[in-house]
Amino acid sequence: MPKSLFQEIVFTILMVFVMVYGMICYNISLSLGGMSNDVFLKAFGEMPIMAPIAFVLDMVVAGPLAKKITFRLFSPQKDNPIFIVISISICSIWFMCPLMSLAATILFKGGFSSTLIPTWLQTTALNYPMATFWQLLFAGPIIRRVFGLIFRERK
């Protein structure tokens, strides 16, 4: 887990890259009706737009709220660390999924049209299962491992 602002920024950059890229691939696949090799390249086209949005939202909104909720529920001194990790992850998904789905709806699915609300709700509903799976079973464990290798504690 990050122990300084610098580490928090590095962790967030790593997590944003993996989460945003995976979710962009998923959403492009949904819009095309299935996965293809083109999806992987097309996703890089949206990364310069969506990654900074995700970084700011995570650093300013989702991250602080996820930690606030988690540390009201769990104590690092008393509770198993896995509960804290899972709680922060789930709370982050809880906030980031609708926020990022709103950004994607505005930027890529018709903008501020009369169908904004239903399109956003549908996008959020479709994204929640994938975001949860991707975060808890892929991005989270991999990024925590990579982060741990980068910032090894010297004994």
N, C-alpha and C positions, 0 to 999 in steps of 0.2 A: 504494500500500500504506500502511496506517496507520503513523504514526510516533510516536504517543503513546497513552496509555490512553484519552484522550477520543476520539481518532480511531478507535481500535479499537472502542469502544462504539458510535459512530455507524455505522461500517461494519457491525458485527454487527446492529444494529437494522435497517438497510436490507436486508441480506442475509436476515435472519430473516423480515422481512415478505414479501419476494418469494418466497423458497423455501417458507415455510410456507403462504402463500396458494395457490401453485401446486399444492403437494402435497395440500392439503386439497381443492381442486377436483378433482384427479385421483382421490382416494380416494372422494369423494362420487359422482363419475361411475361409478366401479367398482361401488359399492354400489347405484346406481340402474339400472345396466345401460346407461348411456350419458350423454353430455353434454346438458345442456339449459340454458336461460337461468336457471332456478331455482338451479342449482349455484353460480353466481357470488354470489348473495345468501346462500345457505345457508353458504357457506364463511366469510363474515364472522361467523357465529354461533360457529364453533369457534376463530376467531382469538384471542379473549381468553384462551382456555384453552391452546392449543397454542403461541402465540408466546412467552409468558414461559418455558415449559418449554424451547423451542428456544434462547432467548437464554441461559438459565443453562447448559444442556448445552454450548452452543458456547463460551461464555466459560470454563467451568470444566473441561470434559473434552475435547471434540473439537478445539477451536482449539489449545490447548496441545500436545496429542498430534500433531496434523497438522503443526504447526510443528517440533516436536522431530524427527519422522521426516524431514520435508523437509530440514531443515538438517543432518541426518546424511548425506543423500544428495547435496545440492547446496550449493554455496558461492555466495553472492551476488557475491563478487568475481570468480569464475572462470566461473560457468555463466550461460547465457542466462536472463534473468528469466522468460521464458515457462515454462521448466521448473519454476521455483519456484512460479509461480502455479498451474500445472496440478497439480503435486504436492500443494500445500496443498488445492486444491479436491477432488482425488480422495480424499485422506486424510480430509478433512472428511466427504465422502459416506460413506466407509467406516465412520466412527464414528457419524455422526448418523442415518443411515438405520435401523440396527437399534434405536438408542435411541428415536428418535421413533416408529418402528413399534411398539415396546413400549408407549410412552405412549398411543398411539392405540388399541392393542389393549385395554389396561386401561380406558381412559376411554370408548371408543365401541363395543367389540366383545365385550362380555361380562364384562369385568373379570377377577377372579381365579377363573376357573372351571376345570373339568377340561380345557378345550380351550385354555387360555392359550398353552401352548408351540406347538402346531401352528398356531393362528391367528396368533400372532406371527411364526412362521417363514414362513408363507404371505404375510402382509402385507409382511414385509421383502423377500421374493423378488419380489413384485409391484412394490414401491416402488423397488428399486435401479435398474432401467433408466430409469424416469422421473426419479428424483432425479439420476442421472448426466447425462441429456440436459438437464434443466432447469437444472442448475448450470453445466455446461460451455458450453452453447450459448445460454442466455438470461439467467438471473439473474446469473451471474458477470460476463459482459461488460457488462451494463447497469449493475449496481451499481458495478463498478470505474470505469466512465465517469462516472456520477453523482457518485461519491465524489471522483474527480479534479476535477470541476468545482467541487464544494463546497470542497475543500482544495487549490486551485491553489497551486503553489509560486511565489512572487514571485522574479523574477530581477533 
